[in-house]
Every structure is written in structure tokens, then in C-alpha cells.
């Protein structure tokens, strides 16, 4: 068993002027999770910590800096799953929560379920999560882009993380602001177990990103995990999952994978996807993006 963590900043087109920030943001998130794994923390702690870093970085479409819907509002989704007891928790369509991944984790600790909208916000407030005004999540850049785009839908950019700790626990997490100019009430794949994320200590764990309406019908995260059977390398399994999506539906997607041995893998059919990972086989972080 090898301690491992991998994060992604979303399958999307990354403009040249933002490539460095995407890579550095993923690297910072991976380092935050890694420090927890090597300090004796568990994979749940590591995934939450890594995604919180991504949620705090306005370069990503998660929490601060999230995309706006057709009415100029921000709504967030997040989920987390662990591969031992298959516990999971998710929140969707929340506005007043600064770190939806932390709320999702508390939901999982309370009872495996998906909470939405005001019910999720009420749960967050009652359980001591950091609350905020919805306007605090909207950056000037996002507001300007929304005003310029009109009703044109943009590509999504979910962020995610998968980690393996020294007890063999595999955990996957996701967080997103959804589609730019999405209709009010729309919820994508990120908070849906099987589509946006999946974890099974016997096979591996996966976090996905991309067009939710394409990811959901092919149950991309679970599909990727199933391809790990027979000791297949996560890189091959990830590519097979993306190929399956491409053969059945239109749309862009990506996924990151970890297996119980700590091997990492990822694949995508978008133009770019920033990825950072660390494990005990390496002496430094590997970061990847393609233009």
C-alpha cells in the first residue's frame, strides 16, 4: 500500500494566461492533502482539505469564483464518498455555504444522503459550517463574464480529489459551481454517487468532471471503477471510461483514479485538465496539463 493523493481542476479549455494558475492551484491542493496523509490523518481529512483549497481559489469553478446561472446567482454542489462502508454525503443547490465539501462530509458522518437548497443550508448552519452571503461567492470577473455571455451555456469545471491513507481507506470528493448560465434548479453529476464520484476499497476511487448531462447517463465514476477489475492500471481504466462516454453520448469529461495499491491515473477528452498528484513512490509532485 502506498499513500497517494490526486486532484484535478476540471476538464475544460484553459486559456494560456490561466494555465499557470490552474497548475499551481492543483499543486497547492495536493500538498494540503498530502501533509494530512503524512501527518497521520485519514483520507477523508485529506480529500476535504484539498478540495477546500480549490474552493478558496477563484481560478476554479467551485465556491468562490463559481459560475452564475441565468439569473446571475451562484449555486454550489459537492459530495464525498469513502470506500470502506460505502458511506457518502452530498449537497446541491446551496448558496450560503463557503465550503460545500465540508458540509457534504458532515452529512456523510450523520447519515448517507443528499441534501439540497435551504435544507442543506439549514443543516450546515446547525452543524457549525462556515456560512456566507451568496454575493461573497461572486467575483468581479465572474460577474463580468456572465454579463458578456448572455444566455450562452459554457463548459463546467468541477474540481475533485481522491486519496488513499495508510489504513487502506480510499475516499473521493467533488465540488462545483455547475454550468455558466445554467437554468435555476439545475443539478449536475458532481453530487451524485456513481456519476460524479465513487469509492470502493476493493477496487479504487474516482472523481469526475465535465458535462454532467453526459456523465450521468453513463454513470462515469462507477464505470471507471469497474474497469479497474483484474488489476488493470488506473490510467488504462480511466481512458476506457472516457472512451465509453465518447462512444455513447456527446460531451466533454475527465476523471482521476486511484487503486488500492496507490497507483494513479487520469484521462479526459476536453482540451485541457490540470492535475496534480503525490505518492510515496515519488520525491516530488507531478503536474500535467495539455494545450
TIPA-707977 format. One record per residue: residue number from 1; residue in one letter; x, y, z of N, C-alpha, C in turn. Coordinates in steps of 0.02 Angstrom, whole numbers, plus 50000, padded with zeros to 5 digits. Example, Ala and Ser with C-alpha at 12.3 -4.5 7.8 and 13.67 -1.06 7.14 Angstrom:
BEGIN
   n res n_east n_north  n_up ca_east ca_north ca_up c_east c_north  c_up
   1   A  50660   49716 50390   50615    49775 50390  50660   49835 50390
   2   S  50642   49888 50354   50684    49947 50357  50645   50002 50394
! end
This chain:
BEGIN
   n res n_east n_north  n_up ca_east ca_north ca_up c_east c_north  c_up
   1   X  50042   49940 50000   50000    50000 50000  50044   50063 50000
   2   X  50026   50111 49959   50065    50172 49952  50020   50233 49963
   3   X  50037   50275 50010   49999    50337 50019  49997   50375 49954
   4   X  49937   50398 49934   49930    50433 49871  49874   50484 49874
   5   X  49881   50537 49835   49828    50586 49827  49833   50615 49757
   6   X  49776   50627 49726   49773    50658 49661  49715   50707 49659
   7   X  49725   50765 49628   49672    50815 49622  49668   50838 49550
   8   X  49610   50865 49532   49602    50895 49466  49565   50961 49473
   9   X  49577   51005 49425   49545    51070 49424  49490   51077 49373
  10   X  49471   51021 49342   49415    51022 49295  49436   51009 49224
  11   X  49396   50970 49188   49406    50958 49117  49376   51017 49080
  12   X  49417   51056 49047   49394    51119 49017  49446   51145 48970
  13   X  49432   51200 48937   49481    51236 48898  49513   51288 48943
  14   X  49578   51283 48952   49614    51329 48996  49651   51380 48952
  15   X  49633   51443 48959   49667    51495 48920  49740   51500 48941
  16   X  49781   51522 48894   49853    51524 48906  49871   51565 48968
  17   X  49835   51619 48979   49852    51663 49035  49830   51634 49103
  18   X  49791   51579 49101   49769    51550 49164  49798   51480 49176
  19   X  49838   51456 49130   49865    51388 49137  49908   51381 49200
  20   X  49953   51429 49211   49998    51426 49268  49958   51426 49334
  21   X  49907   51468 49338   49866    51472 49399  49829   51408 49411
  22   X  49805   51375 49358   49770    51311 49366  49818   51258 49393
  23   X  49878   51255 49365   49927    51206 49387  49947   51218 49459
  24   X  49963   51281 49475   49985    51297 49543  49929   51286 49593
  25   X  49867   51299 49573   49810    51287 49618  49801   51214 49634
  26   X  49808   51171 49583   49804    51099 49595  49862   51074 49638
  27   X  49921   51102 49626   49979    51082 49665  49969   51100 49739
  28   X  49943   51160 49752   49932    51181 49822  49881   51136 49856
  29   X  49829   51117 49819   49778    51072 49847  49807   51004 49863
  30   X  49847   50977 49817   49878    50911 49829  49924   50914 49889
  31   X  49962   50968 49896   50007    50975 49952  49969   50978 50019
  32   X  49912   51012 50018   49872    51017 50079  49847   50948 50101
  33   X  49824   50909 50054   49801    50841 50070  49858   50796 50090
  34   X  49914   50803 50055   49972    50761 50069  49999   50771 50140
  35   X  50000   50834 50162   50025    50849 50229  49982   50814 50282
  36   X  49919   50806 50268   49875    50771 50314  49888   50696 50313
  37   X  49895   50667 50253   49909    50595 50248  49974   50577 50282
  38   X  50026   50617 50272   50091    50601 50301  50095   50619 50375
  39   X  50046   50658 50398   50044    50677 50468  50000   50632 50510
  40   X  49976   50578 50481   49936    50530 50517  49861   50539 50509
  41   X  49841   50588 50469   49769    50598 50456  49742   50547 50408
  42   X  49676   50541 50405   49646    50492 50360  49628   50523 50293
  43   X  49606   50480 50247   49592    50502 50179  49533   50550 50176
  44   X  49485   50544 50222   49430    50592 50224  49456   50662 50239
  45   X  49500   50667 50289   49530    50731 50306  49567   50760 50246
  46   X  49605   50718 50212   49647    50740 50156  49605   50766 50098
  47   X  49553   50729 50080   49510    50750 50025  49475   50815 50041
  48   X  49448   50820 50101   49415    50882 50121  49463   50941 50119
  49   X  49523   50932 50146   49571    50987 50148  49592   51008 50078
  50   X  49604   50961 50034   49624    50977 49966  49570   51014 49929
  51   X  49508   50991 49935   49453    51024 49899  49438   51093 49928
  52   X  49446   51101 49993   49438    51167 50023  49487   51218 49992
  53   X  49547   51196 49979   49596    51240 49946  49571   51260 49877
  54   X  49544   51213 49840   49517    51227 49773  49456   51273 49778
  55   X  49414   51262 49829   49355    51304 49838  49373   51376 49855
  56   X  49430   51385 49887   49452    51452 49905  49488   51489 49849
  57   X  49502   51454 49795   49539    51483 49739  49492   51503 49683
  58   X  49485   51568 49669   49436    51590 49619  49452   51571 49547
  59   X  49510   51540 49535   49526    51517 49468  49483   51456 49450
  60   X  49456   51423 49501   49416    51363 49489  49341   51376 49498
  61   X  49301   51335 49466   49228    51341 49470  49202   51300 49529
  62   X  49216   51325 49588   49193    51291 49649  49194   51342 49705
  63   X  49137   51355 49736   49131    51404 49790  49150   51474 49764
  64   X  49200   51506 49794   49220    51573 49772  49244   51570 49700
  65   X  49212   51609 49657   49229    51607 49586  49186   51561 49545
  66   X  49133   51533 49576   49088    51488 49540  49051   51525 49485
  67   X  49028   51488 49436   48991    51517 49381  48921   51539 49403
  68   X  48891   51584 49365   48825    51611 49381  48772   51579 49336
  69   X  48712   51571 49363   48657    51543 49323  48624   51598 49282
  70   X  48569   51581 49248   48536    51630 49203  48511   51691 49240
  71   X  48500   51685 49305   48476    51742 49343  48531   51778 49381
  72   X  48594   51759 49365   48651    51792 49397  48664   51770 49468
  73   X  48642   51709 49485   48651    51682 49553  48701   51624 49552
  74   X  48731   51611 49610   48778    51556 49618  48744   51500 49658
  75   X  48749   51439 49633   48725    51380 49669  48780   51327 49667
  76   X  48794   51297 49724   48851    51251 49730  48829   51179 49745
  77   X  48867   51131 49719   48856    51060 49733  48922   51030 49756
  78   X  48919   50980 49800   48979    50944 49821  48959   50877 49849
  79   X  49007   50830 49849   48995    50764 49878  49060   50731 49897
  80   X  49055   50682 49941   49113    50644 49964  49090   50572 49976
  81   X  49134   50523 49963   49118    50453 49974  49180   50417 49997
  82   X  49171   50370 50044   49227    50329 50067  49214   50256 50049
  83   X  49269   50219 50037   49263    50153 50008  49262   50095 50056
  84   X  49259   50108 50122   49257    50053 50170  49186   50030 50182
  85   X  49144   50075 50207   49074    50059 50220  49028   50087 50165
  86   X  49057   50116 50114   49020    50149 50059  48978   50207 50085
  87   X  49002   50239 50138   48967    50298 50162  48977   50356 50115
  88   X  48927   50399 50110   48930    50456 50065  48886   50512 50090
  89   X  48899   50571 50066   48858    50629 50083  48863   50680 50027
  90   X  48809   50714 50013   48810    50764 49960  48764   50823 49975
  91   X  48781   50880 49947   48738    50939 49950  48732   50967 49879
  92   X  48676   50998 49865   48665    51026 49798  48623   51090 49803
  93   X  48635   51134 49756   48597    51197 49750  48600   51239 49814
  94   X  48660   51242 49844   48669    51284 49904  48700   51350 49885
  95   X  48682   51403 49922   48707    51470 49908  48746   51501 49966
  96   X  48729   51484 50026   48755    51521 50084  48810   51484 50121
  97   X  48842   51438 50086   48894    51396 50116  48961   51410 50082
  98   X  49012   51425 50121   49077    51440 50091  49115   51377 50069
  99   X  49106   51323 50107   49142    51261 50090  49093   51203 50086
 100   X  49061   51193 50029   49012    51139 50024  49041   51069 50034
 101   X  49106   51059 50020   49136    50993 50031  49135   50976 50105
 102   X  49144   51026 50148   49143    51013 50220  49073   50996 50245
 103   X  49023   51027 50215   48954    51011 50232  48938   50940 50209
 104   X  48960   50922 50149   48948    50855 50123  48979   50803 50169
 105   X  49039   50817 50195   49071    50770 50240  49030   50762 50305
 106   X  49004   50816 50331   48964    50811 50392  48898   50775 50379
 107   X  48871   50784 50319   48811    50746 50301  48828   50671 50302
 108   X  48885   50652 50273   48906    50582 50272  48914   50555 50342
 109   X  48944   50595 50387   48954    50574 50456  48888   50565 50493
 110   X  48838   50603 50472   48773    50600 50505  48731   50542 50477
 111   X  48726   50540 50411   48687    50488 50377  48698   50495 50302
 112   X  48708   50441 50267   48718    50445 50195  48654   50471 50162
 113   X  48660   50530 50133   48602    50560 50099  48625   50622 50060
 114   X  48581   50645 50017   48592    50705 49977  48543   50758 50001
 115   X  48569   50815 50025   48528    50871 50047  48534   50928 49996
 116   X  48478   50962 49984   48479    51015 49933  48452   51081 49961
 117   X  48473   51134 49929   48446    51201 49938  48443   51222 50012
 118   X  48386   51248 50033   48380    51275 50101  48389   51222 50155
 119   X  48368   51161 50139   48377    51107 50187  48451   51094 50200
 120   X  48491   51096 50148   48563    51086 50156  48595   51144 50193
 121   X  48571   51205 50178   48597    51264 50212  48579   51264 50286
 122   X  48519   51241 50302   48498    51235 50372  48542   51185 50408
 123   X  48555   51128 50376   48599    51077 50405  48668   51106 50418
 124   X  48695   51143 50369   48762    51172 50376  48765   51220 50435
 125   X  48715   51263 50441   48714    51311 50495  48710   51277 50563
 126   X  48668   51226 50568   48659    51190 50631  48721   51150 50651
 127   X  48763   51133 50602   48821    51093 50617  48886   51134 50616
 128   X  48879   51199 50620   48938    51242 50630  48980   51255 50569
 129   X  48953   51244 50510   48992    51258 50450  48995   51333 50437
 130   X  49046   51353 50398   49056    51424 50383  49004   51448 50333
 131   X  48963   51495 50355   48910    51521 50312  48933   51588 50282
 132   X  48899   51610 50230   48916    51673 50198  48856   51699 50158
 133   X  48859   51762 50139   48808    51789 50094  48823   51764 50024
 134   X  48772   51748 49985   48785    51724 49917  48829   51770 49876
 135   X  48823   51835 49887   48863    51884 49849  48938   51877 49862
 136   X  48956   51849 49919   49027    51840 49936  49061   51788 49892
 137   X  49021   51746 49859   49049    51694 49817  49059   51717 49745
 138   X  49035   51776 49728   49038    51801 49659  49095   51850 49651
 139   X  49142   51833 49607   49198    51878 49594  49179   51928 49540
 140   X  49216   51982 49536   49204    52032 49484  49212   52002 49415
 141   X  49261   51958 49408   49273    51926 49343  49214   51883 49322
 142   X  49187   51844 49370   49130    51802 49353  49069   51843 49335
 143   X  49058   51897 49371   49002    51941 49356  49009   51971 49286
 144   X  49069   51992 49269   49081    52022 49203  49071   51971 49148
 145   X  49097   51910 49158   49088    51858 49108  49015   51842 49098
 146   X  48977   51839 49152   48906    51824 49148  48869   51878 49108
 147   X  48885   51940 49121   48853    51996 49085  48869   51995 49011
 148   X  48929   51971 48994   48950    51970 48924  48925   51909 48887
 149   X  48914   51853 48921   48894    51791 48889  48820   51788 48872
 150   X  48780   51826 48906   48708    51822 48895  48683   51754 48913
 151   X  48646   51722 48869   48615    51657 48884  48654   51599 48856
 152   X  48717   51610 48835   48757    51556 48807  48784   51512 48861
 153   X  48773   51446 48855   48798    51400 48905  48872   51388 48896
 154   X  48909   51387 48950   48980    51375 48950  48994   51304 48975
 155   X  49056   51283 48969   49075    51217 48994  49083   51218 49070
 156   X  49067   51162 49103   49075    51158 49175  49147   51144 49194
 157   X  49163   51150 49257   49231    51135 49279  49230   51114 49353
 158   X  49203   51056 49365   49205    51027 49432  49277   51017 49455
 159   X  49290   51025 49519   49355    51007 49547  49346   50943 49588
 160   X  49400   50906 49597   49394    50844 49634  49459   50819 49662
 161   X  49453   50770 49706   49512    50740 49738  49497   50668 49757
 162   X  49549   50626 49753   49546    50557 49777  49608   50544 49819
 163   X  49600   50509 49875   49657    50496 49919  49654   50425 49947
 164   X  49714   50399 49962   49722    50333 49994  49766   50343 50055
 165   X  49742   50321 50114   49782    50330 50175  49816   50264 50196
 166   X  49853   50267 50251   49893    50208 50272  49851   50152 50302
 167   X  49786   50163 50309   49741    50109 50330  49706   50077 50271
 168   X  49723   50099 50211   49692    50071 50151  49625   50102 50134
 169   X  49607   50157 50167   49544    50190 50153  49550   50233 50091
 170   X  49505   50223 50043   49501    50263 49983  49441   50310 49988
 171   X  49452   50373 49972   49399    50424 49976  49401   50467 49913
 172   X  49342   50484 49887   49336    50528 49830  49291   50587 49847
 173   X  49305   50645 49818   49264    50704 49830  49259   50748 49769
 174   X  49206   50788 49766   49194    50834 49711  49165   50899 49738
 175   X  49173   50952 49699   49141    51016 49716  49135   51057 49652
 176   X  49079   51092 49643   49069    51129 49581  49019   51186 49589
 177   X  49025   51233 49543   48975    51286 49536  48929   51274 49477
 178   X  48937   51216 49444   48892    51198 49389  48909   51232 49324
 179   X  48859   51238 49281   48867    51269 49216  48858   51344 49220
 180   X  48895   51380 49180   48881    51451 49173  48814   51459 49138
 181   X  48773   51504 49164   48706    51517 49136  48661   51455 49135
 182   X  48670   51412 49185   48625    51355 49190  48557   51378 49214
 183   X  48504   51343 49197   48438    51362 49221  48432   51353 49296
 184   X  48394   51395 49329   48385    51388 49402  48359   51318 49419
 185   X  48390   51288 49470   48369    51221 49491  48407   51165 49459
 186   X  48449   51179 49410   48487    51126 49377  48540   51098 49424
 187   X  48545   51032 49428   48596    50998 49467  48629   50947 49420
 188   X  48696   50948 49419   48733    50903 49375  48753   50839 49410
 189   X  48811   50813 49388   48833    50747 49412  48872   50749 49478
 190   X  48899   50807 49495   48950    50810 49548  48927   50783 49615
 191   X  48864   50793 49632   48840    50770 49697  48808   50700 49693
 192   X  48813   50668 49635   48780    50603 49625  48830   50546 49629
 193   X  48823   50503 49678   48865    50445 49685  48857   50400 49624
 194   X  48913   50378 49597   48912    50336 49537  48927   50376 49475
 195   X  48904   50437 49473   48917    50479 49415  48975   50526 49427
 196   X  48970   50568 49479   49023    50616 49493  49080   50588 49534
 197   X  49067   50535 49571   49118    50506 49615  49098   50436 49636
 198   X  49149   50397 49655   49136    50331 49682  49198   50307 49717
 199   X  49189   50267 49771   49246    50239 49808  49230   50169 49831
 200   X  49277   50124 49820   49271    50054 49841  49341   50030 49858
 201   X  49352   50016 49922   49419    49996 49944  49446   49935 49908
 202   X  49403   49894 49880   49425    49834 49845  49449   49847 49774
 203   X  49428   49904 49745   49444    49918 49676  49480   49985 49666
 204   X  49451   50039 49694   49481    50104 49685  49431   50159 49699
 205   X  49452   50220 49684   49409    50278 49693  49417   50325 49635
 206   X  49364   50362 49620   49362    50404 49560  49325   50469 49573
 207   X  49349   50523 49544   49314    50587 49542  49311   50609 49469
 208   X  49253   50631 49447   49245    50650 49377  49234   50725 49369
 209   X  49235   50748 49308   49224    50818 49291  49201   50823 49219
 210   X  49163   50874 49203   49140    50883 49134  49066   50897 49129
 211   X  49038   50879 49073   48968    50892 49059  48924   50842 49098
 212   X  48891   50867 49149   48851    50823 49191  48798   50784 49153
 213   X  48767   50817 49104   48715    50783 49066  48742   50726 49023
 214   X  48807   50725 49011   48839    50669 48977  48866   50617 49025
 215   X  48891   50641 49082   48920    50596 49132  48867   50553 49166
 216   X  48809   50583 49181   48758    50547 49219  48732   50484 49183
 217   X  48714   50487 49119   48686    50426 49088  48735   50369 49080
 218   X  48800   50383 49081   48848    50328 49076  48878   50310 49144
 219   X  48853   50342 49198   48875    50329 49267  48951   50325 49267
 220   X  48983   50381 49248   49054    50380 49231  49100   50357 49287
 221   X  49089   50381 49348   49134    50362 49403  49132   50287 49417
 222   X  49072   50259 49421   49066    50187 49433  49091   50147 49373
 223   X  49081   50172 49314   49106    50139 49254  49182   50134 49256
 224   X  49214   50190 49276   49287    50190 49281  49311   50141 49333
 225   X  49277   50138 49391   49296    50092 49444  49289   50019 49421
 226   X  49236   50005 49386   49227    49936 49361  49283   49915 49314
 227   X  49309   49962 49276   49364    49946 49230  49429   49931 49267
 228   X  49432   49944 49332   49492    49927 49371  49495   49853 49387
 229   X  49441   49817 49376   49440    49745 49391  49496   49709 49353
 230   X  49523   49657 49383   49576    49619 49352  49643   49653 49357
 231   X  49651   49698 49406   49714    49733 49418  49735   49777 49360
 232   X  49685   49803 49324   49700    49849 49269  49728   49914 49297
 233   X  49778   49944 49264   49808    50006 49288  49757   50063 49283
 234   X  49756   50108 49332   49708    50164 49331  49711   50207 49269
 235   X  49770   50214 49238   49774    50253 49176  49733   50221 49121
 236   X  49739   50155 49115   49701    50119 49064  49626   50120 49080
 237   X  49609   50110 49143   49538    50110 49163  49507   50178 49150
 238   X  49544   50231 49166   49518    50299 49155  49505   50311 49081
 239   X  49552   50291 49039   49544    50302 48967  49486   50261 48940
 240   X  49478   50200 48965   49422    50158 48943  49355   50190 48962
 241   X  49353   50221 49021   49291    50254 49043  49274   50313 48998
 242   X  49324   50353 48982   49313    50411 48938  49294   50387 48868
 243   X  49326   50334 48844   49308    50307 48778  49236   50282 48778
 244   X  49215   50252 48833   49145    50229 48838  49097   50287 48833
 245   X  49112   50340 48869   49070    50400 48865  49067   50426 48793
 246   X  49124   50432 48761   49127    50459 48693  49088   50416 48644
 247   X  49086   50350 48657   49051    50305 48611  48975   50307 48619
 248   X  48951   50334 48675   48880    50332 48689  48846   50401 48687
 249   X  48880   50453 48708   48850    50519 48711  48899   50572 48688
 250   X  48874   50631 48675   48917    50688 48659  48933   50725 48723
 251   X  48990   50757 48724   49008    50797 48782  49079   50787 48805
 252   X  49103   50834 48845   49171    50830 48871  49170   50804 48943
 253   X  49222   50766 48960   49227    50739 49028  49298   50720 49043
 254   X  49312   50712 49107   49376    50688 49130  49367   50651 49195
 255   X  49417   50611 49214   49413    50576 49277  49483   50564 49304
 256   X  49488   50560 49371   49550    50541 49404  49536   50479 49445
 257   X  49587   50435 49449   49577    50370 49482  49636   50353 49528
 258   X  49621   50318 49581   49671    50287 49625  49649   50214 49636
 259   X  49697   50168 49637   49680    50100 49655  49708   50083 49725
 260   X  49693   50025 49753   49715    50009 49821  49790   50005 49829
 261   X  49827   50001 49773   49900    49999 49776  49930   50070 49777
 262   X  49887   50120 49769   49911    50189 49766  49931   50212 49697
 263   X  49916   50172 49646   49931    50193 49578  49880   50245 49555
 264   X  49904   50294 49518   49861    50348 49495  49848   50343 49421
 265   X  49793   50373 49399   49777    50376 49328  49727   50430 49314
 266   X  49726   50454 49253   49676    50503 49233  49669   50503 49157
 267   X  49613   50528 49134   49600    50534 49062  49547   50587 49052
 268   X  49544   50615 48992   49494    50666 48976  49490   50675 48901
 269   X  49434   50702 48878   49427    50717 48806  49415   50792 48794
 270   X  49425   50832 48846   49423    50905 48838  49491   50929 48813
 271   X  49497   50993 48800   49562    51019 48777  49615   51013 48832
 272   X  49595   51029 48894   49642    51031 48950  49612   51001 49013
 273   X  49655   50980 49058   49635    50963 49126  49697   50967 49170
 274   X  49698   51014 49217   49755    51019 49263  49749   50966 49316
 275   X  49804   50931 49329   49806    50876 49377  49870   50881 49418
 276   X  49865   50866 49482   49925    50861 49524  49918   50799 49569
 277   X  49972   50762 49577   49969    50703 49620  50035   50694 49657
 278   X  50030   50660 49714   50088    50644 49755  50078   50573 49782
 279   X  50132   50533 49781   50130    50471 49818  50200   50454 49842
 280   X  50205   50401 49881   50269    50384 49914  50320   50357 49865
 281   X  50300   50342 49804   50348    50319 49754  50386   50378 49723
 282   X  50362   50439 49736   50390    50498 49704  50424   50543 49755
 283   X  50471   50583 49731   50502    50631 49776  50477   50702 49762
 284   X  50431   50709 49715   50401    50774 49703  50333   50766 49670
 285   X  50297   50821 49668   50231    50821 49638  50237   50819 49561
 286   X  50194   50782 49529   50190    50784 49456  50128   50823 49437
 287   X  50135   50870 49393   50079    50912 49372  50073   50908 49296
 288   X  50012   50904 49272   50003    50895 49200  49946   50938 49174
 289   X  49956   50968 49117   49902    51000 49080  49921   50999 49006
 290   X  49872   50997 48963   49886    50995 48892  49849   51051 48856
 291   X  49883   51083 48811   49853    51137 48772  49833   51112 48703
! end
